[in-house]
Amino acid sequence: MEFKHEPVMLQECIEGLNIHPDGIYVDGTLGGAGHSAEIINKLSEKGRLIGIDRDKDALVAAKERLLEYQNVTYIHGNHDEIQSILEELEIEKVDGILLDLGVSSYQLDERSRGFSYLGDNPLDMRMDTSSGVTAKEIVNQYSEEKLAKILWEYGEEKFSRSIAKNICRIREKREIQTTKELVEIIESTIPKSNQKDGHPAKRTFQAIRIEVNNEIQPLYQTVIQSVHCLKESGRLVVITFHSLEDRAVKEAMIELQGKCTCPKDLPYCICGCQSFGKVINKKPIVATQEELERNSRSKSAKVRIFERR
């Protein structure tokens, strides 16, 4: 399998993890193993990498890429379940966790999966093809109101109501089955004058993918859970690509850091504030101009880092 894209903000993530050669590290979104390949290169024979992905095909691709390494454990699962996964592996705490949220380059390249608005493929978009609702079911079964809501909230699509209305109008005549059919509806709905900023279907496809894979709702708790799985001075590094993702990660990290509400003149804390560590970067790290020019996926990427106390 080919790996056509470089991992997003690779050096920033590796530096953020502050890797110890003998440590245990978790890549909770293994994908094509772009970040993991760099993590494991920095580990000794005593070090260990645990790669988690809900996509079985991605796990196969990652195994091929990391074939020469023996100290890798591959898990078919969801990063939302990281605590129970580590318990099953009888690992109490780890030295670092990386979460690269959103769809992977590997999945985008596999157009038959329906993540891409290019080509003519089945409307699927499931990261785990063994279970869950498909994009086709959402497009054909959600009410007009519910469709418009997810297009607006998850895609920030200005024409969400019009697109939802036209989807419902078309599906009364025939089932919408492919990515090409959905793209044609979107292109016919959005005025040509508003189709200059990237592909017109980009925001709609993002919104439907987020809904299919339930990417936002559990995220706050995933961050909390991940930090509780870290050793002292362990790091959690999260890459987000959407404002709702970034907000959930930011709020969880602020909660974990804790904020004392006692008057400043008190010699010690009496409010019961509990801190589990500190936010390393108050503002998210964004891609350099150099990376933006060579890696279009990094355009909306933001990196946040938390260190366990």
C-alpha positions as CSV (number, residue, x, y, z in Angstrom):
1,M,0.0,0.0,0.0
2,E,1.2,3.5,-0.8
3,F,1.5,6.3,1.7
4,K,0.8,9.4,-0.3
5,H,0.7,12.0,2.4
6,E,3.0,13.1,5.2
7,P,1.6,13.1,8.7
8,V,0.3,16.5,9.8
9,M,2.6,18.6,12.1
10,L,4.9,15.6,12.7
11,Q,7.7,17.4,14.4
12,E,5.4,19.4,16.6
13,C,3.7,16.3,17.8
14,I,6.9,14.4,18.4
15,E,8.4,17.3,20.4
16,G,5.1,17.6,22.3
17,L,5.2,13.9,23.4
18,N,8.7,14.5,24.9
19,I,9.6,10.8,24.2
20,H,11.6,8.7,26.6
21,P,13.3,5.8,24.8
22,D,12.2,3.1,27.3
23,G,8.6,4.5,27.6
24,I,5.2,3.1,26.6
25,Y,3.4,5.3,24.0
26,V,-0.1,5.0,22.5
27,D,-1.1,6.2,19.1
28,G,-4.9,6.2,19.6
29,T,-5.5,7.0,15.9
30,L,-3.0,4.8,14.1
31,G,-4.1,5.3,10.5
32,G,-1.3,4.7,8.1
33,A,1.2,4.9,11.0
34,G,2.8,8.2,9.8
35,H,3.2,9.5,13.4
36,S,3.8,6.1,14.9
37,A,6.8,5.4,12.6
38,E,8.5,8.5,14.0
39,I,7.6,7.6,17.6
40,I,8.9,4.1,17.4
41,N,12.2,5.3,15.8
42,K,12.8,7.2,19.0
43,L,12.1,4.1,21.2
44,S,14.7,1.6,22.4
45,E,14.1,-2.2,22.4
46,K,12.6,-1.8,25.9
47,G,10.1,0.8,24.6
48,R,6.6,-0.1,23.4
49,L,4.1,1.3,21.1
50,I,0.4,0.6,21.2
51,G,-1.5,1.4,18.0
52,I,-5.3,1.7,18.2
53,D,-7.6,2.2,15.2
54,R,-11.2,1.4,14.6
55,D,-10.5,0.8,10.9
56,K,-9.3,-2.7,10.3
57,D,-7.9,-1.8,6.9
58,A,-5.8,1.0,8.5
59,L,-4.4,-1.6,10.9
60,V,-3.3,-3.8,8.0
61,A,-1.6,-0.8,6.3
62,A,0.1,0.2,9.6
63,K,1.4,-3.4,10.1
64,E,2.9,-3.3,6.7
65,R,4.6,0.0,7.3
66,L,6.0,-1.0,10.8
67,L,6.8,-4.6,9.8
68,E,10.4,-4.5,10.9
69,Y,9.5,-3.5,14.5
70,Q,8.7,-6.1,17.1
71,N,7.7,-3.8,20.0
72,V,4.3,-2.8,18.6
73,T,0.9,-3.9,19.8
74,Y,-2.0,-3.4,17.3
75,I,-5.5,-3.0,18.7
76,H,-8.8,-2.9,16.7
77,G,-10.8,-0.4,18.8
78,N,-11.7,3.2,19.5
79,H,-9.6,5.8,21.3
80,D,-12.7,6.6,23.3
81,E,-12.1,3.2,25.1
82,I,-8.4,3.8,25.8
83,Q,-8.7,3.1,29.5
84,S,-10.4,-0.3,29.1
85,I,-8.0,-1.2,26.3
86,L,-5.0,-0.5,28.5
87,E,-6.6,-2.5,31.4
88,E,-7.0,-5.5,29.0
89,L,-3.3,-5.2,28.1
90,E,-2.5,-5.0,31.9
91,I,-0.9,-1.7,31.5
92,E,-1.5,0.7,34.4
93,K,0.0,3.9,33.0
94,V,1.7,5.1,29.8
95,D,4.3,7.8,29.0
96,G,2.4,9.5,26.2
97,I,-0.7,9.4,24.1
98,L,-1.2,10.9,20.6
99,L,-4.7,11.5,19.1
100,D,-4.8,12.6,15.5
101,L,-8.5,13.3,15.1
102,G,-10.7,13.3,11.9
103,V,-10.3,11.2,8.8
104,S,-6.8,9.9,8.0
105,S,-5.0,10.4,4.7
106,Y,-5.1,6.6,4.3
107,Q,-8.9,6.6,4.4
108,L,-9.2,9.5,2.0
109,D,-7.0,7.7,-0.5
110,E,-9.2,4.6,-0.3
111,R,-12.0,6.3,-2.2
112,S,-14.2,3.2,-2.2
113,R,-14.9,4.0,1.5
114,G,-16.8,7.1,0.5
115,F,-14.9,9.7,2.6
116,S,-13.8,11.6,-0.5
117,Y,-16.0,13.9,-2.6
118,L,-13.9,12.9,-5.6
119,G,-15.0,10.0,-7.7
120,D,-18.2,7.9,-7.7
121,N,-18.3,5.6,-4.7
122,P,-20.8,4.1,-2.2
123,L,-21.9,6.5,0.5
124,D,-20.3,4.8,3.5
125,M,-17.8,7.0,5.5
126,R,-17.6,4.5,8.5
127,M,-14.2,4.3,10.0
128,D,-15.1,0.9,11.4
129,T,-16.9,-0.9,8.5
130,S,-17.9,-3.7,10.8
131,S,-20.6,-1.7,12.5
132,G,-22.6,1.5,12.7
133,V,-24.8,3.7,10.5
134,T,-23.6,4.6,7.0
135,A,-23.6,8.0,5.3
136,K,-26.2,6.5,2.9
137,E,-28.6,5.9,5.7
138,I,-28.1,9.4,7.1
139,V,-28.6,11.0,3.7
140,N,-31.7,9.0,2.9
141,Q,-33.3,8.7,6.4
142,Y,-32.6,11.8,8.4
143,S,-35.3,14.4,8.4
144,E,-34.7,17.7,6.6
145,E,-34.4,19.5,9.9
146,K,-31.9,17.1,11.3
147,L,-29.8,17.1,8.1
148,A,-29.7,20.9,8.1
149,K,-28.6,20.9,11.8
150,I,-25.6,18.6,11.3
151,L,-24.5,20.3,8.1
152,W,-24.5,23.6,10.0
153,E,-23.0,22.4,13.3
154,Y,-20.4,20.0,12.0
155,G,-19.7,21.5,8.6
156,E,-20.4,25.2,9.3
157,E,-22.1,25.1,5.9
158,K,-23.9,28.4,5.1
159,F,-26.3,26.7,2.7
160,S,-27.1,23.8,5.1
161,R,-30.9,24.4,4.9
162,S,-30.9,24.6,1.1
163,I,-28.8,21.5,0.7
164,A,-30.9,19.5,3.2
165,K,-34.1,20.6,1.3
166,N,-32.7,19.5,-2.1
167,I,-31.4,16.2,-0.6
168,C,-35.0,15.4,0.6
169,R,-36.5,16.5,-2.7
170,I,-34.2,14.2,-4.7
171,R,-34.6,11.2,-2.4
172,E,-38.4,11.3,-2.8
173,K,-37.8,10.2,-6.4
174,R,-34.9,7.8,-5.8
175,E,-32.4,6.7,-3.2
176,I,-29.2,8.6,-3.1
177,Q,-26.5,5.9,-3.2
178,T,-23.1,7.4,-4.3
179,T,-20.7,10.2,-3.4
180,K,-21.1,11.5,-7.0
181,E,-24.9,11.8,-6.6
182,L,-24.5,13.7,-3.3
183,V,-21.8,16.0,-4.8
184,E,-24.1,16.8,-7.8
185,I,-26.9,17.9,-5.4
186,I,-24.6,20.1,-3.4
187,E,-23.0,21.7,-6.5
188,S,-26.5,22.4,-7.9
189,T,-27.6,24.0,-4.6
190,I,-24.6,26.3,-3.8
191,P,-24.5,29.4,-6.1
192,K,-21.4,29.4,-8.4
193,S,-20.2,32.6,-6.9
194,N,-19.9,30.8,-3.5
195,Q,-17.9,27.9,-5.0
196,K,-14.5,29.6,-5.1
197,D,-13.2,28.6,-1.6
198,G,-12.3,24.9,-2.1
199,H,-14.6,22.1,-3.2
200,P,-18.3,23.0,-2.6
201,A,-19.0,19.5,-1.1
202,K,-16.1,19.7,1.4
203,R,-18.1,21.0,4.4
204,T,-21.1,18.7,3.8
205,F,-18.9,15.6,3.6
206,Q,-17.1,16.6,6.7
207,A,-20.4,17.1,8.6
208,I,-21.8,13.7,7.5
209,R,-18.5,11.9,8.3
210,I,-18.5,13.4,11.9
211,E,-22.1,12.3,12.4
212,V,-21.5,8.8,11.0
213,N,-18.5,8.2,13.3
214,N,-19.8,10.2,16.4
215,E,-16.5,12.1,16.5
216,I,-17.5,15.1,18.7
217,Q,-19.8,13.9,21.5
218,P,-17.3,11.5,23.4
219,L,-14.2,13.7,22.8
220,Y,-14.3,15.7,26.1
221,Q,-14.4,12.5,28.1
222,T,-11.8,10.9,25.9
223,V,-9.3,13.6,26.8
224,I,-10.1,13.3,30.5
225,Q,-9.8,9.5,30.3
226,S,-6.5,9.7,28.4
227,V,-4.9,12.0,30.9
228,H,-5.8,9.7,33.7
229,C,-3.9,6.9,31.9
230,L,-0.7,8.9,31.9
231,K,2.3,8.5,34.3
232,E,3.6,11.5,36.1
233,S,5.1,13.9,33.5
234,G,3.4,11.9,30.7
235,R,2.1,13.9,27.8
236,L,-1.2,13.9,25.8
237,V,-0.9,15.4,22.3
238,V,-4.1,16.1,20.3
239,I,-4.5,17.2,16.7
240,T,-7.9,18.7,15.8
241,F,-9.2,19.8,12.5
242,H,-12.6,21.3,13.4
243,S,-13.6,24.1,15.8
244,L,-15.9,21.9,17.8
245,E,-13.2,19.3,18.3
246,D,-10.7,22.0,19.4
247,R,-13.2,23.5,21.8
248,A,-13.9,20.1,23.4
249,V,-10.2,19.4,23.8
250,K,-9.5,22.9,25.1
251,E,-12.3,22.7,27.7
252,A,-11.3,19.3,28.9
253,M,-7.6,20.3,29.3
254,I,-8.7,23.5,31.3
255,E,-10.8,21.3,33.5
256,L,-8.0,18.9,34.1
257,Q,-5.6,21.7,34.9
258,G,-8.0,23.0,37.5
259,K,-8.4,26.6,38.7
260,C,-8.2,27.7,42.3
261,T,-11.0,30.1,43.2
262,C,-9.5,31.1,46.6
263,P,-8.7,34.7,47.4
264,K,-5.1,35.5,46.4
265,D,-4.1,36.6,50.0
266,L,-4.9,33.1,51.4
267,P,-1.7,31.2,52.2
268,Y,-3.1,27.9,51.0
269,C,-6.0,26.5,49.0
270,I,-9.3,25.8,50.7
271,C,-11.6,25.6,47.7
272,G,-10.8,21.9,47.0
273,C,-9.5,22.6,43.5
274,Q,-7.8,19.5,42.1
275,S,-5.2,19.7,39.3
276,F,-4.1,16.7,37.2
277,G,-1.4,18.6,35.4
278,K,-0.8,21.6,33.2
279,V,-1.6,22.8,29.7
280,I,1.7,23.1,27.9
281,N,0.6,25.5,25.2
282,K,-2.2,28.0,26.1
283,K,-2.7,28.8,22.4
284,P,-2.9,25.9,19.9
285,I,0.1,25.2,17.8
286,V,-0.7,25.7,14.1
287,A,1.2,24.6,11.0
288,T,4.2,26.6,9.7
289,Q,3.9,28.3,6.3
290,E,6.4,25.8,4.9
291,E,4.1,22.9,5.9
292,L,1.0,24.6,4.7
293,E,2.6,24.9,1.2
294,R,3.6,21.2,1.0
295,N,0.8,19.6,3.1
296,S,-2.8,20.9,2.5
297,R,-4.2,18.7,5.2
298,S,-2.5,20.9,7.8
299,K,-4.5,24.0,6.9
300,S,-7.0,23.7,9.8
301,A,-4.9,21.6,12.1
302,K,-4.4,22.7,15.7
303,V,-2.2,20.9,18.3
304,R,-2.8,21.0,22.1
305,I,-0.5,19.4,24.7
306,F,-1.2,18.4,28.3
307,E,1.3,17.2,30.8
308,R,0.3,14.9,33.7
309,R,1.2,15.9,37.2
